[in-house]
Amino acid sequence: MENTNDLRKAMGCFATGVAIITTSDEQFEPIGVTINSFTSLSLEPPLIMWGLSKKAPSLDAFKYRRLFEVNILSSEQEELLKIFSTPSENKFLNVQWDMSEKKLPKIRGCIANFECVVHSIFPGGDHEIFVGNVTDYSHTDLKPLVLSKGKVISN
């Protein structure tokens, strides 16, 4: 594979939902990152999987806490996709969210939320693959935010 940009373009043909994975640092300050690599892995036990770039500034926080929240975005939350995929000091500044009892940021208005404990982390090329054991979850009847070819698909 010589052309990673072309490969990224080809991979973008697969339509995906969008999630923001959140945790908090050692001082319980909220941390969040946009991903589209989320998938259900197992129902018994309840496991999910997602990947984070080894270059991501938040990688150490996710490894340290070993707890995270998956916030699956609704079609009404397109602006959050941009906020959490752009580096900034305080991504949560104008976002409606609550801190859970386990000190995990939970974004309001999502189509689904999954509270997870890290089951395992393993290398996956230029990413770290997180497998999480779902300890709590909620969901709604809202429409999902869906991407294909780098663009939001209208619902």
trRosetta pair geometry for C-beta under 8 A, 3 or more apart (Angstrom, degrees):
i j d omega theta_ij theta_ji phi_ij phi_ji
1 4 6.8 76 144 -79 112 65
1 7 5.8 25 -162 -61 127 144
3 6 3.9 31 120 19 121 115
3 7 6.5 153 99 -17 67 84
4 7 5.3 -52 -145 38 39 115
4 8 6.2 46 153 -24 68 100
5 8 5.6 -49 -149 33 32 114
5 9 6.6 35 149 -20 62 103
6 9 5.4 -50 -151 34 35 116
6 10 6.5 36 150 -18 66 102
7 10 5.6 -53 -149 36 34 111
7 11 6.3 34 152 -18 66 105
8 11 5.7 -54 -145 38 31 111
8 12 6.3 39 152 -27 63 106
9 12 5.6 -53 -152 29 30 118
9 13 7.8 48 147 -35 56 88
9 149 7.5 26 -161 -139 69 76
9 150 8.0 -42 -119 -22 63 120
10 13 6.0 -34 -172 0 41 115
11 14 6.4 -45 -180 20 52 107
12 147 7.8 -71 -156 140 86 102
12 148 6.9 116 160 -176 74 43
12 149 4.9 96 133 -111 110 32
12 150 5.2 -9 -158 -34 146 78
13 148 6.8 25 -158 -168 30 91
13 149 6.2 34 -92 -70 49 83
14 148 7.4 -143 99 -123 20 83
15 146 5.6 16 180 177 108 110
15 147 6.8 168 -151 85 61 42
15 148 4.1 -33 -94 -76 81 109
15 153 6.4 -2 -135 -19 121 148
16 36 4.3 97 109 178 141 109
16 37 7.9 -7 -163 -71 155 30
16 146 7.1 167 86 -152 28 67
16 147 5.6 -18 62 59 78 92
16 148 7.7 143 14 -77 60 61
17 36 7.0 173 83 -141 42 79
17 38 6.9 -58 79 63 102 117
17 72 6.0 3 151 -157 134 105
17 73 7.4 171 174 51 88 79
17 144 5.0 -59 -120 177 110 134
17 145 6.6 96 -157 73 69 63
17 146 6.0 -46 -95 -99 53 66
17 147 7.8 115 -140 16 8 82
18 34 6.5 -15 -173 -163 104 100
18 35 7.7 155 -158 81 59 40
18 36 5.5 -39 -105 -92 63 89
18 72 7.5 129 84 -156 45 59
18 73 4.7 -19 88 36 97 125
18 81 5.4 -12 164 -103 159 109
18 144 8.0 150 29 173 71 92
18 145 4.8 -47 37 97 113 113
18 146 7.6 -166 -10 -96 89 20
18 147 5.9 79 -56 -15 108 115
19 34 7.5 149 86 -153 41 53
19 35 5.5 -23 71 65 89 87
19 36 7.3 148 23 -95 75 38
19 38 4.6 48 14 -25 143 149
19 50 7.3 -95 74 -109 136 145
19 70 5.3 -15 -174 -169 139 87
19 71 6.1 142 -164 72 76 49
19 72 4.9 -39 -98 -96 93 58
19 73 6.6 -165 -98 -7 33 82
20 32 5.0 18 172 -177 110 116
20 33 6.9 161 -155 77 68 28
20 34 5.6 -37 -98 -93 76 57
20 35 7.5 139 -109 17 26 74
20 71 4.5 -20 61 65 89 111
20 73 6.7 78 -11 -53 93 102
20 80 6.3 -79 -42 153 141 116
20 84 4.8 11 -121 120 117 177
20 107 6.1 55 66 -11 131 150
21 32 6.8 164 81 -148 42 64
21 33 5.7 -17 57 61 89 84
21 35 5.6 21 -10 5 111 126
21 38 7.9 169 -62 -78 106 112
21 50 6.2 176 -68 104 142 158
21 52 7.4 -100 63 -74 149 116
21 62 7.5 28 133 -107 124 130
21 68 5.5 5 -177 174 97 129
21 69 7.2 156 -158 78 50 50
21 70 5.8 -20 -104 -102 75 62
21 71 7.5 -174 -82 21 25 79
22 30 6.3 -21 -164 -164 115 94
22 31 6.5 150 -155 83 63 54
22 32 4.3 -21 -97 -95 85 92
22 68 6.5 152 76 -162 41 76
22 69 4.6 -16 61 58 96 101
22 71 6.3 37 -5 -10 112 119
22 97 8.0 164 -112 -152 169 144
22 104 6.2 119 105 -178 100 81
22 105 4.1 -98 166 68 146 98
22 106 7.3 -159 63 -75 144 33
22 107 7.0 149 -27 -27 143 96
23 31 5.3 -18 67 63 73 106
23 32 8.0 161 21 -79 52 52
23 58 7.6 141 46 177 108 113
23 61 5.6 163 90 136 123 102
23 62 5.4 157 6 -98 153 63
23 65 4.7 168 -177 52 127 155
23 67 6.2 136 -130 89 100 68
23 68 4.7 -54 -69 -103 101 77
23 69 7.2 166 -74 13 50 76
23 104 6.3 -44 -123 -125 44 84
23 105 7.6 -30 27 23 4 91
24 27 7.9 -111 161 79 101 48
24 28 4.5 20 149 -149 143 46
24 29 6.0 151 -160 65 88 30
24 30 5.5 -47 -100 -94 86 40
24 31 6.1 156 -110 10 28 88
24 61 7.4 -124 120 -178 18 121
24 65 6.5 119 59 -97 59 148
24 99 7.7 39 -63 -135 143 107
24 103 5.1 -86 36 148 147 97
24 104 6.6 -140 -11 -102 100 39
24 105 6.6 125 -64 -21 93 91
25 28 7.0 -108 64 -35 57 12
25 29 5.0 -6 35 51 108 89
25 31 5.9 96 -42 -34 84 123
25 61 4.9 -68 -96 -121 73 120
25 64 7.6 39 -146 73 56 140
25 65 7.7 -109 -112 -52 22 116
26 64 6.9 -55 -65 143 86 149
28 99 7.5 57 169 -151 111 139
28 103 4.6 -80 -133 -162 112 131
30 91 7.8 -116 112 65 105 91
30 92 4.8 50 83 -35 140 154
30 97 7.1 92 -127 108 163 150
30 99 7.4 -124 -71 -92 108 96
30 105 4.0 63 -131 -54 119 140
31 58 4.9 152 174 -135 126 119
31 61 5.0 68 27 109 170 160
31 62 7.7 -127 103 -54 135 77
31 105 7.7 173 42 13 40 130
32 58 7.8 -120 49 -117 9 164
32 71 7.8 -17 -140 28 124 131
32 84 5.0 -65 122 -131 106 120
32 91 5.5 -129 57 91 104 140
32 92 6.9 112 8 -63 127 94
32 105 6.3 -81 -60 80 113 139
32 107 7.7 79 -122 -52 153 120
33 52 6.7 77 90 -125 153 109
33 56 6.3 16 -116 -158 159 137
33 58 5.4 -157 -41 47 126 150
33 84 5.9 156 -143 168 18 99
33 85 7.6 79 -167 -95 62 49
34 80 7.7 152 -89 135 110 74
34 81 5.7 87 -128 -151 145 53
34 84 4.2 129 -43 100 89 101
34 85 4.0 -45 39 -64 137 88
35 38 6.0 111 106 -38 113 89
35 50 5.4 73 129 -172 159 123
35 51 7.1 160 -151 64 129 57
35 52 7.1 -72 -89 -85 130 71
36 147 6.1 -67 -114 49 147 133
37 49 8.0 -75 139 123 89 77
37 50 5.1 117 94 -154 90 67
37 51 4.3 -52 121 33 160 92
37 127 7.7 -172 -127 -167 179 163
38 48 6.7 -8 -164 176 87 116
38 49 7.5 150 -151 83 42 49
38 50 4.7 -13 -93 -91 62 109
38 70 6.2 117 -128 -150 137 130
38 72 7.3 -140 93 -94 163 96
39 48 6.9 164 86 -162 41 72
39 49 5.3 -18 63 61 89 93
39 50 7.3 158 17 -76 64 61
40 43 7.5 22 172 -63 120 74
40 47 7.8 111 -172 89 56 56
40 48 5.8 -50 -110 -108 44 77
41 47 4.2 -55 73 106 115 100
41 48 5.8 161 5 -122 95 17
41 49 4.6 86 -56 -19 124 108
41 131 6.4 -24 10 -138 169 99
42 45 6.1 50 111 66 122 50
42 46 6.8 -166 97 -127 75 17
42 47 4.1 34 42 36 100 105
43 46 6.0 -2 -154 -96 37 66
45 133 6.2 -15 135 -134 128 100
46 133 6.7 92 81 -165 73 60
46 134 3.9 -69 126 47 119 111
47 119 6.0 -33 -123 -1 109 162
47 131 5.7 -2 -171 -178 115 98
47 132 6.7 152 -154 78 62 44
47 133 6.0 -34 -97 -98 73 54
47 134 7.1 -151 -84 -6 19 87
48 70 6.4 -59 112 -29 162 158
48 114 6.2 79 -11 123 154 160
48 116 6.4 -94 43 -93 113 147
48 131 7.4 165 82 -155 40 53
48 132 5.1 -15 59 60 89 98
48 134 6.1 78 -11 -55 105 103
49 129 6.4 -1 -169 -178 103 99
49 130 6.9 163 -150 86 53 53
49 131 5.1 -18 -98 -102 85 70
49 132 7.5 180 -80 17 35 74
50 70 7.2 161 -29 -104 146 117
50 129 7.6 169 89 -153 29 59
50 130 5.5 -13 63 59 76 100
50 132 7.7 1 16 -2 97 114
51 124 5.8 -87 -119 71 124 142
51 127 4.0 30 179 159 115 146
51 128 6.8 158 -152 76 68 40
51 129 5.2 -32 -96 -99 85 64
51 130 7.2 172 -92 15 30 76
52 56 5.1 -73 171 22 99 152
52 58 7.3 -97 -167 84 140 95
52 59 5.7 165 124 -101 126 84
52 62 6.4 115 14 38 168 163
52 127 6.1 141 69 -158 29 91
52 128 5.4 -19 63 56 86 90
52 130 6.7 34 0 -14 106 115
53 56 4.5 122 67 -35 87 94
53 59 7.5 -103 87 -66 56 119
53 126 6.3 -9 -141 136 77 92
53 127 5.6 -58 -94 -101 36 76
54 59 6.6 48 -146 -98 35 163
54 126 5.7 -117 16 -179 108 56
54 127 6.3 -150 -29 -107 77 20
54 128 6.0 110 -84 -30 74 88
55 59 7.9 132 72 -24 13 135
55 126 7.5 -9 -10 174 99 101
56 59 4.7 121 75 -43 92 92
57 87 7.3 81 10 -123 136 111
58 61 5.1 -55 -166 38 68 117
58 62 6.2 66 139 -22 87 101
59 62 6.0 -61 -154 36 33 108
59 63 6.4 25 154 -14 68 109
59 128 6.4 109 -146 18 114 137
60 63 5.7 -59 -147 41 34 110
60 64 5.9 35 155 -24 69 109
61 64 5.6 -54 -141 36 29 112
61 65 6.1 18 166 -10 66 110
62 65 6.5 -56 -136 41 24 101
62 68 6.0 14 -137 -73 93 129
62 118 7.9 119 163 -75 80 129
62 130 6.7 -77 159 -82 129 146
63 66 7.3 12 178 -65 30 69
63 121 6.6 1 -112 -58 88 174
63 128 7.7 -38 -70 147 108 166
65 68 7.1 113 94 -61 123 71
66 117 6.5 20 145 -165 86 71
66 118 4.2 -97 -155 23 71 120
67 102 5.7 -133 179 151 155 126
67 103 7.9 89 88 72 143 81
67 104 5.9 -114 136 -72 111 119
67 115 7.7 -7 -172 -175 96 84
67 116 7.1 160 -156 89 53 54
67 117 5.9 -27 -102 -107 72 59
67 118 7.1 -98 -60 -14 30 84
68 104 6.8 140 -153 -135 21 125
68 116 5.4 -16 66 65 76 101
68 118 7.3 69 3 -61 102 84
68 130 7.2 25 24 157 150 155
68 132 6.3 -97 56 -100 104 144
69 100 7.0 150 -75 -8 135 137
69 104 4.3 134 -34 157 114 123
69 105 6.4 -145 41 75 139 53
69 106 5.4 -122 -168 -90 159 71
69 107 8.0 158 120 3 128 77
69 113 6.3 -12 -176 -169 102 98
69 114 7.0 157 -160 79 53 48
69 115 5.5 -22 -106 -102 80 62
69 116 7.2 165 -93 19 29 80
70 112 7.7 -3 109 111 98 91
70 113 6.7 159 83 -156 60 45
70 114 4.1 4 49 51 109 100
70 116 6.5 46 -13 -8 100 124
70 132 7.4 176 -33 61 116 156
71 106 6.8 156 -86 -154 112 51
71 107 4.1 65 -155 35 155 113
71 110 4.7 -134 -171 -82 80 156
71 113 5.6 -2 -106 -109 62 85
72 110 5.5 115 64 177 53 112
72 111 5.0 -66 104 62 102 94
72 112 4.4 17 39 55 126 87
72 113 7.2 -145 17 -70 78 40
72 114 7.9 53 -21 -4 102 96
72 144 6.8 -43 156 -126 108 101
73 77 4.3 -133 -159 80 99 127
73 78 7.7 118 160 -74 137 34
73 80 5.9 -171 -114 75 126 124
73 81 6.5 -28 -53 -62 178 88
73 110 6.1 -73 -98 -127 31 84
73 111 6.9 31 110 5 19 99
73 144 7.2 88 89 -162 61 65
73 145 4.1 -23 108 23 108 131
74 77 5.2 94 54 -1 70 107
74 109 6.1 -101 22 151 129 81
74 110 6.0 177 -22 -148 90 31
74 111 4.5 137 -81 -49 79 88
74 140 7.6 -25 -83 71 128 126
74 142 4.0 -33 -125 139 129 138
74 143 6.3 89 -166 70 83 53
74 144 6.6 -94 -127 -114 42 30
74 145 6.2 78 114 -30 16 90
75 78 7.4 3 -178 -45 45 93
75 142 7.1 -160 20 162 83 95
75 143 4.2 -6 -5 95 128 104
75 144 6.4 69 -48 96 81 20
75 145 5.2 158 -94 -79 40 62
75 146 7.7 -18 -92 4 91 77
75 155 4.5 -65 -110 9 155 143
76 109 6.6 -91 84 169 119 122
76 142 7.1 -80 9 -164 109 128
77 80 4.5 -18 170 20 98 122
77 81 7.2 119 124 -26 78 82
77 107 7.9 87 -144 146 149 132
77 109 6.2 148 -71 114 118 115
77 110 7.0 -9 -23 -97 162 61
77 145 5.9 -93 63 -43 86 139
78 81 5.5 -39 -165 16 46 119
78 82 7.4 36 147 -9 67 99
78 145 6.1 167 -81 -130 65 128
78 152 5.7 -11 -121 -91 121 159
79 82 5.9 -56 -162 37 43 108
79 83 6.3 43 146 -22 72 108
80 83 5.3 -52 -140 37 39 114
80 84 5.9 17 169 -3 72 111
80 95 6.6 86 -111 -120 103 117
80 107 7.0 88 -145 -165 153 152
81 84 6.9 -75 -148 45 16 93
81 85 6.2 -1 162 -6 59 121
81 145 6.6 -153 -55 153 124 151
81 147 8.0 142 -141 -64 147 124
81 152 7.6 176 26 -76 167 113
82 85 6.1 -70 -138 43 25 102
82 86 6.2 13 167 -14 64 117
83 86 6.5 -77 -154 37 20 103
83 88 7.6 -61 -168 26 68 140
83 91 5.5 124 154 -161 94 89
83 94 7.9 -135 -118 63 147 94
83 95 6.8 167 120 -66 161 119
84 91 5.5 84 -98 -176 64 142
86 91 8.0 153 70 -108 74 105
88 91 5.5 125 67 -73 107 72
90 93 4.5 86 115 -51 110 100
91 95 7.1 14 137 -10 69 139
92 95 4.9 -88 -148 46 52 117
92 97 6.0 -70 -149 32 110 140
92 105 6.6 -102 -102 -143 140 151
95 107 6.4 -52 166 -126 119 100
96 107 7.2 91 86 -163 63 65
96 108 4.2 -55 119 45 106 124
96 109 6.6 72 74 -5 123 115
97 105 5.1 15 164 -172 140 95
97 106 6.1 157 -163 77 84 42
97 107 4.8 -43 -99 -102 100 50
97 108 6.1 -152 -90 -7 37 82
98 105 7.6 150 78 -152 33 52
98 106 5.2 -22 64 61 83 98
98 108 6.8 80 -11 -56 93 97
99 103 6.0 -7 -178 -133 107 46
99 104 7.2 143 -158 64 59 30
99 105 6.1 -35 -99 -92 64 56
99 106 7.5 151 -109 14 14 83
100 103 6.8 -78 70 -1 72 12
100 104 4.5 -6 35 54 121 84
100 105 7.7 -132 -1 -59 86 8
100 106 5.4 82 -49 -23 102 119
100 115 6.6 153 -155 -105 174 132
102 115 6.8 115 38 -164 141 129
104 115 6.2 140 66 -128 157 97
106 113 5.6 45 -152 -154 103 151
106 115 7.8 -38 -88 -76 116 98
107 110 5.4 88 91 -41 96 116
107 113 7.5 179 52 -97 70 116
109 142 7.7 92 179 -75 64 169
110 113 5.4 104 74 -59 136 87
110 140 7.7 147 100 16 49 117
110 142 7.8 -173 146 56 27 145
111 139 6.6 8 148 -153 63 78
111 140 5.7 -119 -148 55 45 92
111 142 4.6 -129 -102 74 80 104
111 143 7.3 -94 -95 92 128 17
111 144 5.2 -52 -14 -91 170 70
111 145 7.9 -163 -13 2 125 74
112 137 6.8 2 -177 -175 97 102
112 138 6.7 -179 -148 92 57 51
112 139 4.0 -7 -104 -106 93 87
112 140 7.2 -152 -67 18 56 69
113 137 6.4 176 90 -149 57 57
113 138 5.2 12 48 49 96 90
113 139 7.7 -165 22 -73 57 53
114 132 7.4 120 128 107 118 135
114 134 5.1 -62 -166 -123 110 106
114 136 7.6 158 -157 87 44 51
114 137 4.6 -6 -107 -104 68 101
115 134 7.2 98 70 -157 51 61
115 135 5.2 -64 102 65 97 91
115 136 4.1 14 41 55 121 94
115 137 6.9 -148 19 -68 71 52
116 132 3.1 27 171 170 142 130
116 133 6.1 142 -157 64 80 40
116 134 5.5 -43 -94 -94 86 47
116 135 6.5 153 -111 7 28 86
117 132 6.6 142 65 -159 31 79
117 133 5.0 -22 61 58 88 100
117 135 5.7 64 -12 -34 98 125
118 121 6.3 -13 -170 -43 126 97
118 130 6.2 -79 -124 -157 95 98
118 131 7.4 89 -164 74 61 55
118 132 6.0 -54 -101 -103 40 71
118 133 7.8 23 105 12 8 84
119 131 4.4 -65 66 110 110 96
119 132 5.9 159 -1 -128 93 13
119 133 4.5 113 -66 -37 105 91
120 130 8.0 165 89 -155 47 41
120 131 4.6 13 53 47 83 117
121 128 5.6 2 -174 173 105 111
121 129 6.9 156 -157 79 52 52
121 130 5.6 -14 -105 -102 83 63
121 131 7.4 -155 -72 21 38 74
122 128 7.5 155 77 -162 24 67
122 129 5.2 -21 64 59 75 104
122 131 7.8 21 8 -8 97 107
123 127 7.9 136 -166 86 51 49
123 128 6.5 -49 -106 -111 46 61
123 129 7.3 39 123 11 7 92
124 127 4.7 -27 79 77 100 93
124 128 6.8 123 25 -138 89 12
124 129 4.2 80 -22 -37 131 109
134 137 5.7 -2 -176 -45 122 117
143 155 4.5 116 155 177 146 161
144 155 7.6 153 63 -87 52 137
145 152 6.6 -53 -167 -134 88 107
146 152 7.1 105 75 -158 51 61
146 153 4.5 -37 95 46 104 112
146 155 7.2 116 19 -70 109 95
147 150 6.9 0 -178 -127 111 11
147 151 6.7 154 -150 76 74 26
147 152 6.0 -48 -96 -95 68 45
147 153 6.8 177 -109 -7 14 87
148 151 6.7 -31 70 61 58 75
148 153 5.3 44 14 -53 106 117
